[in-house]
Amino acid sequence: MAKLTITFENGEIKKELLFEGEIFAYTMKTSGYGMKGDKPCILSQFEDKYGCDNMTDELIDYVDNIDVGDEGEIQAAIDYLSSIEE
């Protein structure tokens, strides 16, 4: 089952997605221009791992919603990822 953990601590926001035994994570940290991620977003990490050519448009949309979606979109993304996990 896919799992997303979001932690707000010490002025930082950390997102960790567990999918197929892999952890995709980044932390948003304060910078001179607002907040900046210490790693690429989860969608970019997913594309690096699985390859853009192997990802359907539907999967791309769902994974992108983990980074930028509202609560309903994030829940739908987790439900979808859980349904396709091997």
PDB file of N, CA, C and O in Angstrom:
ATOM      1  N   MET A   1       0.847  -1.178   0.000  1.00  0.00           N
ATOM      2  CA  MET A   1       0.000   0.000   0.000  1.00  0.00           C
ATOM      3  C   MET A   1       0.894   1.244   0.000  1.00  0.00           C
ATOM      4  O   MET A   1       1.843   1.350   0.777  1.00  0.00           O
ATOM      5  N   ALA A   2       0.566   2.168  -0.882  1.00  0.00           N
ATOM      6  CA  ALA A   2       1.295   3.436  -0.931  1.00  0.00           C
ATOM      7  C   ALA A   2       0.986   4.244   0.329  1.00  0.00           C
ATOM      8  O   ALA A   2      -0.112   4.176   0.881  1.00  0.00           O
ATOM      9  N   LYS A   3       1.981   5.005   0.764  1.00  0.00           N
ATOM     10  CA  LYS A   3       1.817   5.793   1.986  1.00  0.00           C
ATOM     11  C   LYS A   3       2.539   7.123   1.805  1.00  0.00           C
ATOM     12  O   LYS A   3       3.668   7.160   1.317  1.00  0.00           O
ATOM     13  N   LEU A   4       1.888   8.211   2.198  1.00  0.00           N
ATOM     14  CA  LEU A   4       2.490   9.543   2.160  1.00  0.00           C
ATOM     15  C   LEU A   4       2.548  10.088   3.575  1.00  0.00           C
ATOM     16  O   LEU A   4       1.550  10.088   4.296  1.00  0.00           O
ATOM     17  N   THR A   5       3.736  10.556   3.966  1.00  0.00           N
ATOM     18  CA  THR A   5       3.919  11.195   5.268  1.00  0.00           C
ATOM     19  C   THR A   5       4.388  12.623   5.024  1.00  0.00           C
ATOM     20  O   THR A   5       5.356  12.851   4.298  1.00  0.00           O
ATOM     21  N   ILE A   6       3.705  13.575   5.628  1.00  0.00           N
ATOM     22  CA  ILE A   6       4.096  14.984   5.551  1.00  0.00           C
ATOM     23  C   ILE A   6       4.405  15.444   6.968  1.00  0.00           C
ATOM     24  O   ILE A   6       3.571  15.329   7.866  1.00  0.00           O
ATOM     25  N   THR A   7       5.621  15.969   7.157  1.00  0.00           N
ATOM     26  CA  THR A   7       6.054  16.418   8.472  1.00  0.00           C
ATOM     27  C   THR A   7       6.375  17.904   8.420  1.00  0.00           C
ATOM     28  O   THR A   7       7.146  18.357   7.574  1.00  0.00           O
ATOM     29  N   PHE A   8       5.774  18.650   9.332  1.00  0.00           N
ATOM     30  CA  PHE A   8       6.074  20.063   9.510  1.00  0.00           C
ATOM     31  C   PHE A   8       6.889  20.178  10.782  1.00  0.00           C
ATOM     32  O   PHE A   8       6.392  19.893  11.871  1.00  0.00           O
ATOM     33  N   GLU A   9       8.158  20.599  10.646  1.00  0.00           N
ATOM     34  CA  GLU A   9       9.017  20.664  11.827  1.00  0.00           C
ATOM     35  C   GLU A   9      10.129  21.688  11.602  1.00  0.00           C
ATOM     36  O   GLU A   9      10.761  21.710  10.546  1.00  0.00           O
ATOM     37  N   ASN A  10      10.353  22.517  12.584  1.00  0.00           N
ATOM     38  CA  ASN A  10      11.428  23.521  12.541  1.00  0.00           C
ATOM     39  C   ASN A  10      11.390  24.387  11.286  1.00  0.00           C
ATOM     40  O   ASN A  10      12.431  24.705  10.710  1.00  0.00           O
ATOM     41  N   GLY A  11      10.197  24.763  10.871  1.00  0.00           N
ATOM     42  CA  GLY A  11      10.052  25.630   9.705  1.00  0.00           C
ATOM     43  C   GLY A  11      10.276  24.934   8.373  1.00  0.00           C
ATOM     44  O   GLY A  11      10.346  25.593   7.336  1.00  0.00           O
ATOM     45  N   GLU A  12      10.390  23.612   8.386  1.00  0.00           N
ATOM     46  CA  GLU A  12      10.589  22.833   7.162  1.00  0.00           C
ATOM     47  C   GLU A  12       9.386  21.916   6.928  1.00  0.00           C
ATOM     48  O   GLU A  12       8.684  21.541   7.867  1.00  0.00           O
ATOM     49  N   ILE A  13       9.162  21.563   5.660  1.00  0.00           N
ATOM     50  CA  ILE A  13       8.080  20.657   5.297  1.00  0.00           C
ATOM     51  C   ILE A  13       8.699  19.486   4.548  1.00  0.00           C
ATOM     52  O   ILE A  13       9.296  19.660   3.485  1.00  0.00           O
ATOM     53  N   LYS A  14       8.551  18.291   5.113  1.00  0.00           N
ATOM     54  CA  LYS A  14       9.124  17.098   4.494  1.00  0.00           C
ATOM     55  C   LYS A  14       7.997  16.200   3.987  1.00  0.00           C
ATOM     56  O   LYS A  14       7.050  15.907   4.717  1.00  0.00           O
ATOM     57  N   LYS A  15       8.110  15.764   2.717  1.00  0.00           N
ATOM     58  CA  LYS A  15       7.169  14.817   2.133  1.00  0.00           C
ATOM     59  C   LYS A  15       7.922  13.534   1.821  1.00  0.00           C
ATOM     60  O   LYS A  15       8.994  13.553   1.217  1.00  0.00           O
ATOM     61  N   GLU A  16       7.335  12.412   2.249  1.00  0.00           N
ATOM     62  CA  GLU A  16       7.904  11.096   1.978  1.00  0.00           C
ATOM     63  C   GLU A  16       6.809  10.191   1.427  1.00  0.00           C
ATOM     64  O   GLU A  16       5.800   9.946   2.088  1.00  0.00           O
ATOM     65  N   LEU A  17       7.020   9.701   0.213  1.00  0.00           N
ATOM     66  CA  LEU A  17       6.095   8.755  -0.400  1.00  0.00           C
ATOM     67  C   LEU A  17       6.749   7.382  -0.396  1.00  0.00           C
ATOM     68  O   LEU A  17       7.862   7.214  -0.896  1.00  0.00           O
ATOM     69  N   LEU A  18       6.055   6.403   0.168  1.00  0.00           N
ATOM     70  CA  LEU A  18       6.494   5.012   0.115  1.00  0.00           C
ATOM     71  C   LEU A  18       5.668   4.320  -0.954  1.00  0.00           C
ATOM     72  O   LEU A  18       4.441   4.280  -0.865  1.00  0.00           O
ATOM     73  N   PHE A  19       6.338   3.772  -1.973  1.00  0.00           N
ATOM     74  CA  PHE A  19       5.665   3.094  -3.079  1.00  0.00           C
ATOM     75  C   PHE A  19       6.552   1.954  -3.566  1.00  0.00           C
ATOM     76  O   PHE A  19       7.715   2.162  -3.910  1.00  0.00           O
ATOM     77  N   GLU A  20       5.997   0.763  -3.592  1.00  0.00           N
ATOM     78  CA  GLU A  20       6.719  -0.434  -4.021  1.00  0.00           C
ATOM     79  C   GLU A  20       8.059  -0.604  -3.300  1.00  0.00           C
ATOM     80  O   GLU A  20       9.057  -0.998  -3.904  1.00  0.00           O
ATOM     81  N   GLY A  21       8.063  -0.301  -2.001  1.00  0.00           N
ATOM     82  CA  GLY A  21       9.260  -0.469  -1.189  1.00  0.00           C
ATOM     83  C   GLY A  21      10.293   0.631  -1.346  1.00  0.00           C
ATOM     84  O   GLY A  21      11.327   0.601  -0.678  1.00  0.00           O
ATOM     85  N   GLU A  22      10.039   1.600  -2.211  1.00  0.00           N
ATOM     86  CA  GLU A  22      10.958   2.726  -2.440  1.00  0.00           C
ATOM     87  C   GLU A  22      10.427   3.956  -1.712  1.00  0.00           C
ATOM     88  O   GLU A  22       9.217   4.149  -1.596  1.00  0.00           O
ATOM     89  N   ILE A  23      11.342   4.781  -1.226  1.00  0.00           N
ATOM     90  CA  ILE A  23      10.949   6.047  -0.605  1.00  0.00           C
ATOM     91  C   ILE A  23      11.361   7.179  -1.540  1.00  0.00           C
ATOM     92  O   ILE A  23      12.522   7.300  -1.930  1.00  0.00           O
ATOM     93  N   PHE A  24      10.385   7.997  -1.886  1.00  0.00           N
ATOM     94  CA  PHE A  24      10.604   9.208  -2.668  1.00  0.00           C
ATOM     95  C   PHE A  24      10.365  10.360  -1.710  1.00  0.00           C
ATOM     96  O   PHE A  24       9.269  10.488  -1.165  1.00  0.00           O
ATOM     97  N   ALA A  25      11.371  11.203  -1.494  1.00  0.00           N
ATOM     98  CA  ALA A  25      11.238  12.218  -0.450  1.00  0.00           C
ATOM     99  C   ALA A  25      11.993  13.487  -0.809  1.00  0.00           C
ATOM    100  O   ALA A  25      12.972  13.463  -1.556  1.00  0.00           O
ATOM    101  N   TYR A  26      11.520  14.579  -0.266  1.00  0.00           N
ATOM    102  CA  TYR A  26      12.235  15.850  -0.321  1.00  0.00           C
ATOM    103  C   TYR A  26      11.766  16.718   0.830  1.00  0.00           C
ATOM    104  O   TYR A  26      10.701  16.490   1.404  1.00  0.00           O
ATOM    105  N   THR A  27      12.573  17.718   1.161  1.00  0.00           N
ATOM    106  CA  THR A  27      12.252  18.650   2.238  1.00  0.00           C
ATOM    107  C   THR A  27      12.280  20.069   1.693  1.00  0.00           C
ATOM    108  O   THR A  27      13.239  20.480   1.040  1.00  0.00           O
ATOM    109  N   MET A  28      11.222  20.804   1.968  1.00  0.00           N
ATOM    110  CA  MET A  28      11.173  22.218   1.606  1.00  0.00           C
ATOM    111  C   MET A  28      11.791  23.010   2.755  1.00  0.00           C
ATOM    112  O   MET A  28      11.358  22.919   3.904  1.00  0.00           O
ATOM    113  N   LYS A  29      12.813  23.789   2.411  1.00  0.00           N
ATOM    114  CA  LYS A  29      13.535  24.577   3.411  1.00  0.00           C
ATOM    115  C   LYS A  29      13.444  26.059   3.063  1.00  0.00           C
ATOM    116  O   LYS A  29      13.321  26.428   1.895  1.00  0.00           O
ATOM    117  N   THR A  30      13.506  26.895   4.083  1.00  0.00           N
ATOM    118  CA  THR A  30      13.456  28.334   3.895  1.00  0.00           C
ATOM    119  C   THR A  30      14.681  28.797   3.119  1.00  0.00           C
ATOM    120  O   THR A  30      15.809  28.391   3.400  1.00  0.00           O
ATOM    121  N   SER A  31      14.430  29.660   2.135  1.00  0.00           N
ATOM    122  CA  SER A  31      15.531  30.257   1.364  1.00  0.00           C
ATOM    123  C   SER A  31      15.273  31.755   1.264  1.00  0.00           C
ATOM    124  O   SER A  31      14.278  32.251   1.793  1.00  0.00           O
ATOM    125  N   GLY A  32      16.142  32.460   0.605  1.00  0.00           N
ATOM    126  CA  GLY A  32      15.981  33.896   0.450  1.00  0.00           C
ATOM    127  C   GLY A  32      14.773  34.286  -0.390  1.00  0.00           C
ATOM    128  O   GLY A  32      14.371  35.449  -0.404  1.00  0.00           O
ATOM    129  N   TYR A  33      14.193  33.312  -1.093  1.00  0.00           N
ATOM    130  CA  TYR A  33      13.058  33.578  -1.988  1.00  0.00           C
ATOM    131  C   TYR A  33      11.807  32.817  -1.579  1.00  0.00           C
ATOM    132  O   TYR A  33      10.924  32.597  -2.408  1.00  0.00           O
ATOM    133  N   GLY A  34      11.715  32.418  -0.344  1.00  0.00           N
ATOM    134  CA  GLY A  34      10.574  31.638   0.126  1.00  0.00           C
ATOM    135  C   GLY A  34      11.049  30.279   0.591  1.00  0.00           C
ATOM    136  O   GLY A  34      11.812  30.174   1.551  1.00  0.00           O
ATOM    137  N   MET A  35      10.592  29.225  -0.096  1.00  0.00           N
ATOM    138  CA  MET A  35      11.025  27.868   0.248  1.00  0.00           C
ATOM    139  C   MET A  35      11.565  27.180  -0.995  1.00  0.00           C
ATOM    140  O   MET A  35      11.121  27.435  -2.114  1.00  0.00           O
ATOM    141  N   LYS A  36      12.533  26.304  -0.770  1.00  0.00           N
ATOM    142  CA  LYS A  36      13.174  25.585  -1.868  1.00  0.00           C
ATOM    143  C   LYS A  36      13.384  24.143  -1.440  1.00  0.00           C
ATOM    144  O   LYS A  36      13.755  23.874  -0.298  1.00  0.00           O
ATOM    145  N   GLY A  37      13.145  23.210  -2.368  1.00  0.00           N
ATOM    146  CA  GLY A  37      13.331  21.795  -2.081  1.00  0.00           C
ATOM    147  C   GLY A  37      14.799  21.404  -2.068  1.00  0.00           C
ATOM    148  O   GLY A  37      15.598  21.921  -2.849  1.00  0.00           O
ATOM    149  N   ASP A  38      15.148  20.487  -1.176  1.00  0.00           N
ATOM    150  CA  ASP A  38      16.529  20.003  -1.118  1.00  0.00           C
ATOM    151  C   ASP A  38      16.805  18.930  -2.173  1.00  0.00           C
ATOM    152  O   ASP A  38      17.963  18.598  -2.430  1.00  0.00           O
ATOM    153  N   LYS A  39      15.759  18.392  -2.778  1.00  0.00           N
ATOM    154  CA  LYS A  39      15.841  17.405  -3.852  1.00  0.00           C
ATOM    155  C   LYS A  39      14.735  17.738  -4.860  1.00  0.00           C
ATOM    156  O   LYS A  39      13.869  18.565  -4.576  1.00  0.00           O
ATOM    157  N   PRO A  40      14.760  17.102  -6.024  1.00  0.00           N
ATOM    158  CA  PRO A  40      13.658  17.306  -6.974  1.00  0.00           C
ATOM    159  C   PRO A  40      12.326  16.838  -6.370  1.00  0.00           C
ATOM    160  O   PRO A  40      12.298  16.053  -5.422  1.00  0.00           O
ATOM    161  N   CYS A  41      11.239  17.334  -6.935  1.00  0.00           N
ATOM    162  CA  CYS A  41       9.911  16.952  -6.462  1.00  0.00           C
ATOM    163  C   CYS A  41       9.688  15.448  -6.663  1.00  0.00           C
ATOM    164  O   CYS A  41      10.459  14.787  -7.358  1.00  0.00           O
ATOM    165  N   ILE A  42       8.639  14.925  -6.056  1.00  0.00           N
ATOM    166  CA  ILE A  42       8.367  13.490  -6.120  1.00  0.00           C
ATOM    167  C   ILE A  42       8.126  13.047  -7.554  1.00  0.00           C
ATOM    168  O   ILE A  42       8.582  11.972  -7.942  1.00  0.00           O
ATOM    169  N   LEU A  43       7.418  13.847  -8.356  1.00  0.00           N
ATOM    170  CA  LEU A  43       7.199  13.475  -9.762  1.00  0.00           C
ATOM    171  C   LEU A  43       8.523  13.306 -10.491  1.00  0.00           C
ATOM    172  O   LEU A  43       8.694  12.330 -11.222  1.00  0.00           O
ATOM    173  N   SER A  44       9.454  14.217 -10.316  1.00  0.00           N
ATOM    174  CA  SER A  44      10.763  14.112 -10.978  1.00  0.00           C
ATOM    175  C   SER A  44      11.521  12.872 -10.514  1.00  0.00           C
ATOM    176  O   SER A  44      12.169  12.201 -11.317  1.00  0.00           O
ATOM    177  N   GLN A  45      11.442  12.568  -9.230  1.00  0.00           N
ATOM    178  CA  GLN A  45      12.098  11.368  -8.716  1.00  0.00           C
ATOM    179  C   GLN A  45      11.466  10.108  -9.311  1.00  0.00           C
ATOM    180  O   GLN A  45      12.166   9.150  -9.640  1.00  0.00           O
ATOM    181  N   PHE A  46      10.139  10.117  -9.446  1.00  0.00           N
ATOM    182  CA  PHE A  46       9.412   9.002 -10.052  1.00  0.00           C
ATOM    183  C   PHE A  46       9.856   8.811 -11.502  1.00  0.00           C
ATOM    184  O   PHE A  46      10.129   7.690 -11.931  1.00  0.00           O
ATOM    185  N   GLU A  47       9.927   9.912 -12.251  1.00  0.00           N
ATOM    186  CA  GLU A  47      10.347   9.848 -13.650  1.00  0.00           C
ATOM    187  C   GLU A  47      11.771   9.315 -13.777  1.00  0.00           C
ATOM    188  O   GLU A  47      12.067   8.549 -14.694  1.00  0.00           O
ATOM    189  N   ASP A  48      12.653   9.715 -12.862  1.00  0.00           N
ATOM    190  CA  ASP A  48      14.023   9.200 -12.873  1.00  0.00           C
ATOM    191  C   ASP A  48      14.054   7.696 -12.606  1.00  0.00           C
ATOM    192  O   ASP A  48      14.831   6.969 -13.225  1.00  0.00           O
ATOM    193  N   LYS A  49      13.220   7.236 -11.696  1.00  0.00           N
ATOM    194  CA  LYS A  49      13.201   5.817 -11.314  1.00  0.00           C
ATOM    195  C   LYS A  49      12.562   4.935 -12.389  1.00  0.00           C
ATOM    196  O   LYS A  49      13.116   3.899 -12.755  1.00  0.00           O
ATOM    197  N   TYR A  50      11.391   5.350 -12.894  1.00  0.00           N
ATOM    198  CA  TYR A  50      10.610   4.495 -13.780  1.00  0.00           C
ATOM    199  C   TYR A  50      10.706   4.881 -15.257  1.00  0.00           C
ATOM    200  O   TYR A  50      10.295   4.109 -16.124  1.00  0.00           O
ATOM    201  N   GLY A  51      11.240   6.058 -15.549  1.00  0.00           N
ATOM    202  CA  GLY A  51      11.352   6.516 -16.931  1.00  0.00           C
ATOM    203  C   GLY A  51      10.049   7.106 -17.434  1.00  0.00           C
ATOM    204  O   GLY A  51       8.988   6.501 -17.281  1.00  0.00           O
ATOM    205  N   CYS A  52      10.125   8.270 -18.027  1.00  0.00           N
ATOM    206  CA  CYS A  52       8.932   8.975 -18.520  1.00  0.00           C
ATOM    207  C   CYS A  52       8.155   8.128 -19.524  1.00  0.00           C
ATOM    208  O   CYS A  52       6.924   8.140 -19.526  1.00  0.00           O
ATOM    209  N   ASP A  53       8.860   7.401 -20.367  1.00  0.00           N
ATOM    210  CA  ASP A  53       8.200   6.605 -21.408  1.00  0.00           C
ATOM    211  C   ASP A  53       7.387   5.460 -20.834  1.00  0.00           C
ATOM    212  O   ASP A  53       6.487   4.950 -21.502  1.00  0.00           O
ATOM    213  N   ASN A  54       7.682   5.049 -19.618  1.00  0.00           N
ATOM    214  CA  ASN A  54       6.975   3.938 -18.980  1.00  0.00           C
ATOM    215  C   ASN A  54       5.821   4.405 -18.102  1.00  0.00           C
ATOM    216  O   ASN A  54       5.146   3.585 -17.479  1.00  0.00           O
ATOM    217  N   MET A  55       5.587   5.712 -18.045  1.00  0.00           N
ATOM    218  CA  MET A  55       4.539   6.260 -17.189  1.00  0.00           C
ATOM    219  C   MET A  55       3.376   6.757 -18.050  1.00  0.00           C
ATOM    220  O   MET A  55       3.582   7.507 -19.004  1.00  0.00           O
ATOM    221  N   THR A  56       2.159   6.338 -17.712  1.00  0.00           N
ATOM    222  CA  THR A  56       0.981   6.824 -18.424  1.00  0.00           C
ATOM    223  C   THR A  56       0.694   8.264 -18.004  1.00  0.00           C
ATOM    224  O   THR A  56       1.173   8.722 -16.967  1.00  0.00           O
ATOM    225  N   ASP A  57      -0.082   8.968 -18.808  1.00  0.00           N
ATOM    226  CA  ASP A  57      -0.481  10.332 -18.459  1.00  0.00           C
ATOM    227  C   ASP A  57      -1.263  10.338 -17.147  1.00  0.00           C
ATOM    228  O   ASP A  57      -1.139  11.260 -16.341  1.00  0.00           O
ATOM    229  N   GLU A  58      -2.061   9.307 -16.947  1.00  0.00           N
ATOM    230  CA  GLU A  58      -2.847   9.206 -15.715  1.00  0.00           C
ATOM    231  C   GLU A  58      -1.927   9.093 -14.499  1.00  0.00           C
ATOM    232  O   GLU A  58      -2.138   9.773 -13.495  1.00  0.00           O
ATOM    233  N   LEU A  59      -0.909   8.239 -14.588  1.00  0.00           N
ATOM    234  CA  LEU A  59       0.039   8.084 -13.485  1.00  0.00           C
ATOM    235  C   LEU A  59       0.785   9.383 -13.226  1.00  0.00           C
ATOM    236  O   LEU A  59       0.970   9.766 -12.071  1.00  0.00           O
ATOM    237  N   ILE A  60       1.215  10.065 -14.277  1.00  0.00           N
ATOM    238  CA  ILE A  60       1.919  11.344 -14.130  1.00  0.00           C
ATOM    239  C   ILE A  60       1.038  12.356 -13.402  1.00  0.00           C
ATOM    240  O   ILE A  60       1.500  13.055 -12.501  1.00  0.00           O
ATOM    241  N   ASP A  61      -0.235  12.429 -13.799  1.00  0.00           N
ATOM    242  CA  ASP A  61      -1.156  13.376 -13.151  1.00  0.00           C
ATOM    243  C   ASP A  61      -1.321  13.058 -11.664  1.00  0.00           C
ATOM    244  O   ASP A  61      -1.285  13.960 -10.828  1.00  0.00           O
ATOM    245  N   TYR A  62      -1.501  11.788 -11.338  1.00  0.00           N
ATOM    246  CA  TYR A  62      -1.666  11.411  -9.932  1.00  0.00           C
ATOM    247  C   TYR A  62      -0.418  11.721  -9.118  1.00  0.00           C
ATOM    248  O   TYR A  62      -0.514  12.300  -8.036  1.00  0.00           O
ATOM    249  N   VAL A  63       0.744  11.346  -9.623  1.00  0.00           N
ATOM    250  CA  VAL A  63       1.985  11.586  -8.866  1.00  0.00           C
ATOM    251  C   VAL A  63       2.239  13.086  -8.728  1.00  0.00           C
ATOM    252  O   VAL A  63       2.702  13.534  -7.680  1.00  0.00           O
ATOM    253  N   ASP A  64       1.946  13.860  -9.758  1.00  0.00           N
ATOM    254  CA  ASP A  64       2.106  15.312  -9.681  1.00  0.00           C
ATOM    255  C   ASP A  64       1.219  15.891  -8.582  1.00  0.00           C
ATOM    256  O   ASP A  64       1.610  16.840  -7.903  1.00  0.00           O
ATOM    257  N   ASN A  65       0.031  15.325  -8.406  1.00  0.00           N
ATOM    258  CA  ASN A  65      -0.872  15.823  -7.365  1.00  0.00           C
ATOM    259  C   ASN A  65      -0.321  15.613  -5.958  1.00  0.00           C
ATOM    260  O   ASN A  65      -0.716  16.323  -5.033  1.00  0.00           O
ATOM    261  N   ILE A  66       0.576  14.661  -5.784  1.00  0.00           N
ATOM    262  CA  ILE A  66       1.190  14.480  -4.463  1.00  0.00           C
ATOM    263  C   ILE A  66       2.014  15.714  -4.104  1.00  0.00           C
ATOM    264  O   ILE A  66       2.077  16.106  -2.939  1.00  0.00           O
ATOM    265  N   ASP A  67       2.648  16.329  -5.113  1.00  0.00           N
ATOM    266  CA  ASP A  67       3.444  17.540  -4.874  1.00  0.00           C
ATOM    267  C   ASP A  67       2.585  18.792  -4.744  1.00  0.00           C
ATOM    268  O   ASP A  67       2.870  19.651  -3.908  1.00  0.00           O
ATOM    269  N   VAL A  68       1.537  18.908  -5.560  1.00  0.00           N
ATOM    270  CA  VAL A  68       0.837  20.197  -5.655  1.00  0.00           C
ATOM    271  C   VAL A  68      -0.670  20.132  -5.422  1.00  0.00           C
ATOM    272  O   VAL A  68      -1.335  21.167  -5.438  1.00  0.00           O
ATOM    273  N   GLY A  69      -1.219  18.946  -5.206  1.00  0.00           N
ATOM    274  CA  GLY A  69      -2.668  18.818  -5.096  1.00  0.00           C
ATOM    275  C   GLY A  69      -3.226  19.181  -3.737  1.00  0.00           C
ATOM    276  O   GLY A  69      -2.493  19.321  -2.758  1.00  0.00           O
ATOM    277  N   ASP A  70      -4.555  19.331  -3.697  1.00  0.00           N
ATOM    278  CA  ASP A  70      -5.230  19.552  -2.419  1.00  0.00           C
ATOM    279  C   ASP A  70      -5.458  18.188  -1.747  1.00  0.00           C
ATOM    280  O   ASP A  70      -5.062  17.154  -2.284  1.00  0.00           O
ATOM    281  N   GLU A  71      -6.084  18.196  -0.593  1.00  0.00           N
ATOM    282  CA  GLU A  71      -6.232  16.962   0.179  1.00  0.00           C
ATOM    283  C   GLU A  71      -6.953  15.869  -0.599  1.00  0.00           C
ATOM    284  O   GLU A  71      -6.546  14.708  -0.559  1.00  0.00           O
ATOM    285  N   GLY A  72      -8.029  16.234  -1.314  1.00  0.00           N
ATOM    286  CA  GLY A  72      -8.781  15.250  -2.094  1.00  0.00           C
ATOM    287  C   GLY A  72      -7.960  14.661  -3.225  1.00  0.00           C
ATOM    288  O   GLY A  72      -8.018  13.459  -3.484  1.00  0.00           O
ATOM    289  N   GLU A  73      -7.195  15.511  -3.897  1.00  0.00           N
ATOM    290  CA  GLU A  73      -6.346  15.037  -4.996  1.00  0.00           C
ATOM    291  C   GLU A  73      -5.211  14.144  -4.481  1.00  0.00           C
ATOM    292  O   GLU A  73      -4.856  13.151  -5.116  1.00  0.00           O
ATOM    293  N   ILE A  74      -4.658  14.503  -3.343  1.00  0.00           N
ATOM    294  CA  ILE A  74      -3.598  13.677  -2.748  1.00  0.00           C
ATOM    295  C   ILE A  74      -4.160  12.321  -2.342  1.00  0.00           C
ATOM    296  O   ILE A  74      -3.526  11.295  -2.589  1.00  0.00           O
ATOM    297  N   GLN A  75      -5.335  12.301  -1.726  1.00  0.00           N
ATOM    298  CA  GLN A  75      -5.939  11.021  -1.328  1.00  0.00           C
ATOM    299  C   GLN A  75      -6.221  10.157  -2.550  1.00  0.00           C
ATOM    300  O   GLN A  75      -5.985   8.949  -2.521  1.00  0.00           O
ATOM    301  N   ALA A  76      -6.725  10.765  -3.627  1.00  0.00           N
ATOM    302  CA  ALA A  76      -6.986  10.013  -4.859  1.00  0.00           C
ATOM    303  C   ALA A  76      -5.685   9.442  -5.425  1.00  0.00           C
ATOM    304  O   ALA A  76      -5.668   8.321  -5.935  1.00  0.00           O
ATOM    305  N   ALA A  77      -4.604  10.204  -5.337  1.00  0.00           N
ATOM    306  CA  ALA A  77      -3.304   9.744  -5.829  1.00  0.00           C
ATOM    307  C   ALA A  77      -2.815   8.547  -5.021  1.00  0.00           C
ATOM    308  O   ALA A  77      -2.335   7.569  -5.595  1.00  0.00           O
ATOM    309  N   ILE A  78      -2.929   8.611  -3.706  1.00  0.00           N
ATOM    310  CA  ILE A  78      -2.498   7.504  -2.849  1.00  0.00           C
ATOM    311  C   ILE A  78      -3.355   6.267  -3.129  1.00  0.00           C
ATOM    312  O   ILE A  78      -2.835   5.152  -3.185  1.00  0.00           O
ATOM    313  N   ASP A  79      -4.652   6.459  -3.302  1.00  0.00           N
ATOM    314  CA  ASP A  79      -5.547   5.336  -3.611  1.00  0.00           C
ATOM    315  C   ASP A  79      -5.142   4.693  -4.947  1.00  0.00           C
ATOM    316  O   ASP A  79      -5.082   3.468  -5.060  1.00  0.00           O
ATOM    317  N   TYR A  80      -4.869   5.522  -5.945  1.00  0.00           N
ATOM    318  CA  TYR A  80      -4.476   5.012  -7.266  1.00  0.00           C
ATOM    319  C   TYR A  80      -3.153   4.256  -7.173  1.00  0.00           C
ATOM    320  O   TYR A  80      -3.042   3.139  -7.679  1.00  0.00           O
ATOM    321  N   LEU A  81      -2.156   4.852  -6.535  1.00  0.00           N
ATOM    322  CA  LEU A  81      -0.859   4.190  -6.413  1.00  0.00           C
ATOM    323  C   LEU A  81      -0.984   2.868  -5.669  1.00  0.00           C
ATOM    324  O   LEU A  81      -0.336   1.887  -6.034  1.00  0.00           O
ATOM    325  N   SER A  82      -1.813   2.834  -4.625  1.00  0.00           N
ATOM    326  CA  SER A  82      -2.021   1.593  -3.881  1.00  0.00           C
ATOM    327  C   SER A  82      -2.644   0.524  -4.780  1.00  0.00           C
ATOM    328  O   SER A  82      -2.328  -0.658  -4.647  1.00  0.00           O
ATOM    329  N   SER A  83      -3.519   0.931  -5.686  1.00  0.00           N
ATOM    330  CA  SER A  83      -4.208  -0.030  -6.556  1.00  0.00           C
ATOM    331  C   SER A  83      -3.288  -0.628  -7.620  1.00  0.00           C
ATOM    332  O   SER A  83      -3.566  -1.710  -8.136  1.00  0.00           O
ATOM    333  N   ILE A  84      -2.192   0.068  -7.957  1.00  0.00           N
ATOM    334  CA  ILE A  84      -1.304  -0.449  -9.004  1.00  0.00           C
ATOM    335  C   ILE A  84       0.006  -1.031  -8.463  1.00  0.00           C
ATOM    336  O   ILE A  84       0.834  -1.529  -9.225  1.00  0.00           O
ATOM    337  N   GLU A  85       0.183  -0.964  -7.148  1.00  0.00           N
ATOM    338  CA  GLU A  85       1.406  -1.504  -6.558  1.00  0.00           C
ATOM    339  C   GLU A  85       1.511  -2.993  -6.845  1.00  0.00           C
ATOM    340  O   GLU A  85       0.516  -3.717  -6.814  1.00  0.00           O
ATOM    341  N   GLU A  86       2.727  -3.439  -7.123  1.00  0.00           N
ATOM    342  CA  GLU A  86       2.953  -4.867  -7.393  1.00  0.00           C
ATOM    343  C   GLU A  86       3.046  -5.654  -6.112  1.00  0.00           C
ATOM    344  O   GLU A  86       3.233  -6.870  -6.147  1.00  0.00           O
TER     345      GLU A  86
END
